[in-house]
Amino acid sequence: MDFKLGRINLNAVAQGVGGLVFGNEQSSSSEDSYVEKYLDCISNGVLAEDRRAAMAELQSLVAESHSAQLALGAMGLPVLLSVLKEERDDVELIRGSLETLVSALTTLDASQRQNNEVQPASMNSDLFSREPESISVLLSLLSEDDFYVRYYTLQLLTVLLTHSPNRLQEAILSIPQGITRLMDMLMDREVIRNEVLLLLTHVTREAEEIQKIVVFEGAFEKIFSIIKEEGNSEGGVVVQDCLELLNNLIRKIVSNQILLRETIGFEPLISILKLHRGSAYNFTQQKTVNLLSALETVELLLKGGSDIDPAKDANKLYNQNILGQKKIMDHLLMLGVESQWASLSARCAALRCIGNLIFLNPQNLDILANKLVGEEPHVEPALNSILRIILRTSTVPEFVAADHVFKCFCE
């Protein structure tokens, strides 16, 4: 392979950086020399088996040593990136390079290093993200057939996002089809899909431009398909991740809320909130978290946005009307008033949603005013039950949430 760096004195570079940061030069220089030896074999080795073995040894060393992490960052990141660009036919070497990069960019146990030491993982992340074409090379690897290549690539992108979020977001936006590749992988094998979910959840927290592209690429359909497949509120942490991604997408952008409403509608969201009367539900912690995430979605839709923006007010009214028409009130009352097994946090969130659903909305006010809760012969008006919560609850949050319903009812 025609390696661009040539036979530079890697050991001199390693000793210079290692000696600058670490007090124990003998210990660090010993590990640095191993790093140099492995990198030299990877760059200049003749036999493919030797190069792969050197990569495996390098990964093991970097995964356990701060000194090796630092030495790799000083002299090895261009070598590993060169492997990713130029050695696509050697899948094992590509896997090893990716796994080594993940190790180099992952923070090790803090107890292993002194207080005044540089954090190599953060430094390596910064160095790697500054390398020309580094992010575009990683995104191109997502198209590879090999499962582990795609898996380690996603892990590496997630680690980079943790350390250098702005730079990675800018790089993804600058690369044609970058988001498209990620979105396509939501339909990949379960392990890959879960890694992509985590990555997308992180990358959409602040970047509104990315949020719009993700929605344009069919995010809503994919999110609710996964949630249904996982069992709605009965599902595991994947449902929570899906709902967090959904909330990122609709929190600030009214056009995304409109697209959700006018494409797949609100029925899939309401399905997550469905509980069945008369069953002794086991409200696990994960189920509670999933329900709270879905209730946050409802709350975002009912807030619509800033009151000073007429477009957002109109959007909020549309959301209120359609949610009311789809009988979400039944499910909110079941969760906030009737359920004996729901957690306090879930009951309070459901009551807040009821208040926001009826606020300045005559249609939904009438729905609540005419609702009965309970089972024969113990049925009563829903408002009576909510008033009883105000009068009898022993917790301040539940009192405030029930009081919110009556304040909104009287507006």
N, C-alpha and C positions, 0 to 999 in steps of 0.2 A: 504494500500500500504506500502511496506517495504521501507521507504525513507532512503537513505544511510546517510544523514547528521545527522539524529536523532534529538533530541530536544535540539539543541544548543541554546545558549542565543543570539537570533537574535537581540534583542533590544540593548544589549551591543555593538554588532558589529556596528549597525546603528548609535548609539550615538557617538561611537568613530570616525567613518569616517565623519559623519555629523558635529561634533564639530570641527574637524580638518579643514574643508573647509569653513564652513559658520560662519559668525559672530554672527548671531541671533540663539543661541542654542535652545531657547524655541520654536521658530517657527519651526525649522527643526526637533527637537526631537518629537514634536507633530505629524508631518507628518510621521516621522520614525516609531513611535509607531503604526500608522495605517498600514503602510507597513508591519511591523512585524506581526500584528494581522491577516492580510489577508493571508500572506504567511503561517502562522501557520495553518490556517484553510484549505488552499489548500493542505498542506502537511499531516496534521493529522486529517482533518475532516472526520466524519463518513458518513454523508449524501451527496450524489452527488449534490443535489440541493444547499446545503450550500457551497460546494467547488466552484460550478459554480458562485454563487452569489459573493463570495469573489474574484474570478478572475475578474468579471465585475467591482467591486468596485476598485480593484487594478489598472486595466487598466485606468479607469477614473482619478484616482489620479495621476498616472505616466504621463498621457498625458498632465497634467496641471502644474506640479510642478517640478522644478529643484531639490529641496531637496528630493522629492520622487524618482526621477530618480536615484539620487546618492545612496540613501539608498537601492534601489532595486539592483543596481549593486554590492553593498557590500555584500548583503546576499541572493538575490533572483534569480540571473541568474541560479545557479545550480538547484534551485527548479523548475523553468519554463522548463529548459532543461529536467529534470527528467520527467515532465508531457509529454513532446513531445515523449520521449522514451518509457514510460511505460503505457500511458493511451490512446492508439490508439483507443480503443473501445468507448471512450467518446468524440465524435466529437465536442460537444459544448465546452468542457474544452480545447481541442486542439486548437480550433479557438481562444478562449480567451487568451491562453498562447502566441500564435503567435502575436495576436493583441497587447498584453501587451509588448512583446519584440520589436515590431515595434515602439511603443510609447517610450520605454526606450532608443532606439537607434536613435531617431529622434531629431534633435536640436530644442529646443523651442525658443520662441521669446527672442532675446538677451536683450531686454529692461527690462525683468523680473529679470535679475541677475546682480550682481555687477561685476566691471571690474576684480577684483582679484579672482573671483570664477573659480573653475575647470569646464570644459565643460563636464557634465555627459554623454551626448550622445556618445562622442568620447571615453571616458573611458569605458563605457559599451560595445561599439563595440569591443574595444580591448580585454576586459575581456571575452566576449562571444566567439570571434574567437579563443581565446586560450583554451577554454574548449575542452577537448578531445571529439571527435566524433560530435562536434556541427554542422559542415558543412555537414558531412555525414548523420546526422539525418535530416537536412533540405532537402537535396536532395532526401532522401527516402520519404519524405512527398509529393513530387511532383507526386508520383504515387497514392496518395489517390484519391478516387472518389469525395469527397466533394469539390465543387467549391471554397468555401471561404478558406478552408485549403490550396489549391494550390495557391490561390490569395495572401493571407497574407504571405505565404512562399516565393513567388517571391518578394514581397515588402521587406521582411526582408533581403533576399539575396542582393537586390539592395542597401539597406541602408548599409549593411556590406561592400559592394564593394566601396561605397563612402568613408568610414572611413578607411578601411583596405584592399586596393586593392590587394597588393602583397600576403598577407596571404590567402585571399580568392581564388586567382588564383592558388596558390600552392595547396590548399586543393582540389579544383575542379579537378586539374590534377591528384592528388593522388588517386581519387576515381573512380573505374571502373564504366563505364556507366554514369558518371556524366554529361558530355556534351551531351550524347545521350538523356538523360531524358529532358534536356532543349530543344534540337532540336525537339524532338517529340511534344513538347508543342506549337511549331509554328503553328501547325495545330489544336490547341485547340480553344475554344470559343474566340471571339474577344477581350474581356477584358484581358483574360489570355495571348493571343497571343501578345498583345501590351506590357504587362509587361515583357514578355520574350524578346521581341525585344530590349527594353531598357536595360535589363540586359546583353544580348549578345553584344550590341553595346559598353557598358562600358568594358566588360571583354575582348574584342578583340582589344582594342586600342593599346596595347603594346605587349601582350603575343603572340609571333609568334607560339609557340607550340599549343596554344588553337586555333589560326586562322586555322592552318592546320587540326586540328581535326574537327572543325566546317564545313570546306569545305568538308572533307571526309564524313561527316554525311548528305550531300545533301543540304547544305545551299543555293547554287545558285538557284536550282529549287524552293525551298521554298520562297526565297526572291522575285523572279520575279513572282511567282504565286500570292503572296500577293499584289505586285505592280499592276499587271493587275486587280486583283479583286477590288482594291481601285480606279482604274481609271487613272493609269499612272500619268502624270504630273498634271492632274486635281484633283488628290486625296489630302488627308489631310496630317497631320504631320506623319502619319504612313508610307507614301511613303518616306518622308524625312528620317525617322529612318531606313527604309530598305536600302536606298542608302548609308547612313552613315555606316551601317554594311557592305555592299558590298565593299565600299572603304577601310574600315579597312582590309578586307580580301585580297585585291589585291595590296595594297600600296607597300608592301616590298617583297612579296613572288612571284617570277616569276612562280613557279610551279602552284600556284593558278590561275594566269592569263592564263596559258596554259590550265588548266583544264576547266576554264570558256569558253575559245575559242573552245575547242574540244568536250565539252559536249552539253551545251544548245546553244552555239554560241552567237553572238552579236546582233541578231535580236531583242530580248526583250529589250535590252538597247536602240537601235535605235528607237524603237516604242515610248519610253518615250519622245523623242525629236520631234516627228512629230507634225507639225503645218499645218493648211490648209490655203492656200492663199485665200484672199478675205473676210475673216470673221473678224468682229470687236471683237477681243478677249478681254476678261476681264482678264488682267494679275494681278491676286491677288498676294498678298505678298507670300502666301504659294506656289502658282504655280511657282513663280519666284525662290523661294528657292529649289523647287523640280527640276526645270530645271538646276539650278546651280549645284546641287548635281550630276545630271546625266552627266553634262558637265565635272565635276571633275573626274567622272569615266572614261570618254573618254580620258581626259588628262593623267590620270594615265596609261592607256593602251598605249597611244602614246609615253609616256616617256620611258616605259619599265623598266628602271632602270639606273644604273651607266654606263657611256660610256666606262669605263675601263673593263667591264665584257662582253666578247664576247657573252656569252649565252644570256645576257639581250639585247644586240644589235640585235641579231637574233630574239629574241622574239618581240622586238619593230617593226622590219621590217614585221614580220608575222602579227602583229596587224594592222599596217598601211595598208598592202595589203588587208586584209579581210574587214576592215572597209571601205576602198575605193570601193571594189567590192560590198559591201552591200548598196552602194549609200548614205552613211552618209553625203557626201558633200552637197547633196540637202537640207538636214535638217539643216545643219550648216549654209549654205548660207541664207536659209529662216529666221533663227533666228538671225544671225549676220548682215545681209545686208538688207533683204527685209522687215522684220517685223517692222511695225510702232508702235507696242504696247509693244514690249519687253523692259525690263528695260536696262539701260546702262550697269549694271554689267553682265547681260545675253548676251547682244550683244558682249561685250568685251571678255567674256569667249568663245563664239562661234568662234570669229575671231582668238583667240589664238589656238583653236583646229584645225582650218583650216591650220594655219601655221605649226603646228606640224604634221598634216596629210600629208603635201606635202614635208616636210623637207627631202632632200636627197632621194626622192622617185619618180623616173621618171614616173611611172604609175599614181600616184596621181597628179603629176604636169600637166600631159596631161589632166587629168579629169578637173582640175580647169581652165586650159587655154581654154578649149572648152565649158565651162559652160556659159549659158545665164541666166540672172535674169530679173524679171519683167514680165509683161503681154502684149500681143499684144495690140496696136502697139508700146508699150513703153518697148521694150526689149533691152538689151545691154549686152556686155560681163561682166562676174562677176568681172574680174580684173578692169574694168573701174569703176564699182560701188565702189570697195574697194579703188581705187585711189581717187575717189571723197570724200570718208570719210576722207582720209588723208588731203585733201586740204580744206575741209569745216568744219570739226568738230570743236566745240568750247571746247571740253573736252580733257584733256591730256590723260586719260586712253584709250579713244577710238582711239586717234591718235597713241598711242604706240601699241595697239592691231592690228590696220590695218597695221601699219608699219612693225610689226612682220611678217605678211603674205608676204609682198614683200621681206623682208630680206630672209625668208625661200625659196621663189620662186627663188631668184637669187643665192642661194648656189650651 
